[in-house]
């Protein structure tokens, strides 16, 4: 007498439970992935701040003065726009833009046309994201890297050099340059919370 063997597969409920578990695990890992991506962006922004700071410091050490385009008499926060990028590029201290003197359309060039750095200057990660999303004007230029130079050459970055009080927070910052970029949250900006900084 032959015994009947029952073939049993997944029931619909078991299948739905497995799908739900996979969905929960996927959602949890996606949150961690987003956090990892954001931390990588901040690390990259901090590295760029350090490179700009080093470039300005080296510019001053090599030339003994700050560039005319900055102006010793106009202390204050400046942005890494195309003019500022060009100063450091000409001095071969920062590889941001290059000058194409051989073509009919002389001026600032990049390997790709219409890059953010060519149109506006050195954008932080938030500025690049806004640029890629088609925004323009102040929505993008507010997220250029910001900097202050020690224009009175006393070795300290303070209010006399244009360093914002919200960033100083009562501290003494020694050095030739301070570089930072802002977060997207405007309230955080008012509190002096930077997205990335180097000084």
DAURNOR-V626481 format. One line per field, one symbol per residue. phi: phi as a letter, one per 20 degrees, with the letter a starting at -180 (. if undefined). psi: psi as a letter, one per 40 degrees, with the letter a starting at -180 (. if undefined). burial: 1 if it has 16 or more other C-alpha atoms within 10 Angstrom, else 0. Layout:
phi: ???
psi: ???
burial: ???
This chain:
phi: .eeeeeecdfefffffffffffffffffffffffffffffffffffffgfffgfffffgfffdnbeffffnfedfqfddfefffffgffffldbedccddeeefefqfccfdfmfgfffdpeefgfffffffenfbmffeffdffdbcdffeldncebgfenffffeflmeddeqebccbceffffffffeneefbbba
psi: hhihhhhhahiddddddddddddddddddddddddddddddddddddddddddddddddddddeiiidddhdegiihiigadddddddddefehgdiihgeeidgiahiidhifidddddahiiddddddddeeiaadddeefihiihigdefeehhaddeehhddddfeihhhidihhiiiidhdddddeehidiih.
burial: 0000000000000000000000000000000000000000110011011111111111110000010001010011011111011111100011011100000000011000000111011111111101100000000111111111111000011100111100100000101111111110000010011011111
